[in-house]
Amino acid sequence: MRINPARALTLIAAFGLGAATIQGLHAQSKPPAYAILEIDVNNQDAFLKEYAPAATKAIEAAGGKFLVRGGKTLAIEGAPPKGRVIVSAYDNLEQAQAALASPAYLEARKSGDKYATFRTFVVEGVAK
């Protein structure tokens, strides 16, 4: 079996171009983002009945995935958060910002603001 040098060179060049393209795409990918909410709830029952279901639906519809939803908190240094802590993950910073500015989430916050005080921020994660 004879190998045509031109075909072999073309194959090697195509492989190199493909590898370079994949590397470029990985370099362009945006790091994930995480929204962190510290919520000081003053009416737990109303908060869980009115705000939580609507906010959960809005966040998940916008592509968010909950990692933490008000579980037990342990302070290692400094004061612990006053109330609930919520952490949700997003594909990137823009998606997180859009989720928290979406009409559905802003509507949920109207009821949430009646029963709690929020501190919300978004952080960019480490690129994969």
Protein Blocks (a to p, Z undefined) as FASTA:
>chain_A
ZZdfklmmmmmmmmmmmmmmmmmmmmmpccddddddddddfblklmmmmmmmmmmmmmmm
nopacfbghiacddfbdcddfbdcdddddfblklmmmmmmgfklmmmmmmmmmmoccddd
ddddddZZ
